[in-house]
Amino acid sequence: MFKYTLYIKKGDPKCEELATMLKSLCRDIRVVDIEDNGVREFMWKDAGMASKIPILVSSNIVVLGVRSIKKMFNIE
């Protein structure tokens, strides 16, 4: 089981860049493309919403947006 799940939209440059950065910092992260069939429903269950991306989810936090996620990992 992964510590973090990052919901992104593939093809979105900001999401792709963030996913690459986080994977280099943290091996315990699963990146999920919200455009895959049925994924939005899981995102809704995990994050409480299915419209904003990127979203980082763990067992005790939900972080929305590139800037907030970067801040959490001390990335600038």
N, C-alpha and C positions, 0 to 999 in steps of 0.2 A: 504494500500500500504506500502511496506517495504522501508526503507531508503537505505539499501544495498542489493545487490544480489551477492552471492559468487558462482561462477561456479567451480565445482570440478569434479574429476573422482573418483567415489566410488571404494573402494578397494586400492586406493593409500594412503599409510600410512601418508605421509606428508599432503595430502589434508584432510584426516579424522581428524588428530590431529588439524589442523588449524580450521576446521569447529567447532569442539568441543570447542576450546578455544574462538572463536569469539562468539558462541552462549552463552557462560557463561558470556561474557562481554557486549554483546549487544543483546537485545531482538528484535531489529528492523532489523533483517537480515534473508534473505531467502537463503537457500542453495539448489543449483540445480545441479543434476548429469548430466554431459554432454552426458552420454551414453544413456539417455532416448530418445525415438523417437522424432525427430524434434528439440531437444534442441540446437544443434549446430547452427541452423539457428537463433534462438533467441540470442544466445551468439554473433554471428556475428553482429547482429543488435545493441545489447547493447554495445559491446566492440570493434567492428571493426576488430575482428579476431576470429578464431574458433579453433586454434590449441594449444595454450599455456594455461596451467592450473597451479595453480588456478588463477582466475581473480576475483577481487572485483570491482563491478560497482555501482555507485550511480548516481544521476542526474547531478553531476558536475565533477566526477573523474572516472578514470579507473586505477586500480593498479594491476600490474602483478607480480606474484611470491610470494612464502611464505615469504621470507625475507622482501620484500617491504611492504606486507600487515601487517606483525607483527610490523614493524617499525611504520606504520601509527597508530596502536593501542597501541604503546609503550609496546609491548610484547617482551620478550627475552627468 
